[in-house]
Amino acid sequence: MSHEPGHGTPAVDLSADNLTNRQILEAGLRRDDIEIVHYESPFPVPGTKAERRIERLVAFLFFLAGAGAIAFVAVYIWGPFNPDEYTFGSGGEDWYTPALGFCLALALFGIGMGVLVYGRKLLPHEIAIQDRHDGASSDDDRKIAAGTLGFIGEELGIQRRPLIKATLGLGGLGLGLAAAAVPIGMMIKDPHPTAEHPEDPYFETGFNPRFNDGKPVRLVREDYTPIRPEDVSIGGQMTAFPGIPGGTTNEFADSPILLIHLRDNDAQTLRSNLKNYSKNALTNPSDPNSGSMWNNFVVYSKICTHAGCPASLYEQQTNRLLCPCHQSQFLITDNARPIFGPATRRLPMLPIDVDGEGYFVAKGDFGVAIGPAFWERPTQ
Ligand code: FES
């Protein structure tokens, strides 16, 4: 069925109180020189079996959205929350992140498809053309705008479709809960050590001796071969990892380091800057970096303190380490002080030594948390 509201209908007095939204809409169309070039009543015909079938389909999709969103919240709360349980390959915990993604995808698919089917099958289709006008709107125009919105609300037909209204409410509420769950969860769950889990994933890396039966952890290449001082030429650098099982995998994604062999004069500059740094005892009561170098070698965390990208573009002439993500630069000879870009914290230094067999080892874990700032991270 096609007709053209707003054209060929008698003018109405807008000050009258008993106008329907449709009449107000049509008056507005006339005033605004809107021409509806195509209008098609919703298919199927209201009240028919076909309409009820589509209603059930839309309701099912909105229900799916609500169920997916609520499942997301449930998995987020009751899934394997403790990071210690994320050990890859250990079994059931592997599904945690995929399950979160699947539930959220289900919720977004349900809400998106529900709105799409509703719009395609239950709303009138029209094409309208209007010239644009300048200037502010009059009172009448504003009344027309309100009436138009009211008319659209009536045309949507949500009020007379309680099943869709209820399931849409469920879907919307569930998605709202899912969106709120993560920030609220971060406020509730304390990620720091408990009697049950004495480890602190925020403050330790794969170089913590507890991953090596309490012994110092070797620095290794990606293929797990250990590194000797003579493997890195003067002025050169090498990416290294903790020499523990899984140390070069994503399981210890926060542990990559940059081993740098400084030239004599640069190493001397760094040593004196470290002394000055530790003199600044008021703002840095603990000096996490003293005694961290081994001869002219120094090791910094590779995880940028801005947003966690790998900072590994080493410019040996200027002793700057560049992070390619947002161009932060760290001065290696000044305790990796940020000298350009958005990073505001130094790169943490790993204390190193050489073991009896001549391979580099970490004397212990980093003195401060690696990576970007978070609210409990000490200032450095
Ligand atoms: S992550 Fe390194 S500069 Fe932004």
Boltz pocket constraint, residues with backbone or C-beta under 6 A from the ligand:
constraints:
  - pocket:
      binder: B
      contacts: [[A, 304], [A, 305], [A, 306], [A, 307], [A, 308], [A, 309], [A, 311], [A, 323], [A, 324], [A, 325], [A, 326], [A, 327], [A, 328], [A, 341], [A, 342], [A, 343]]
      max_distance: 6.0
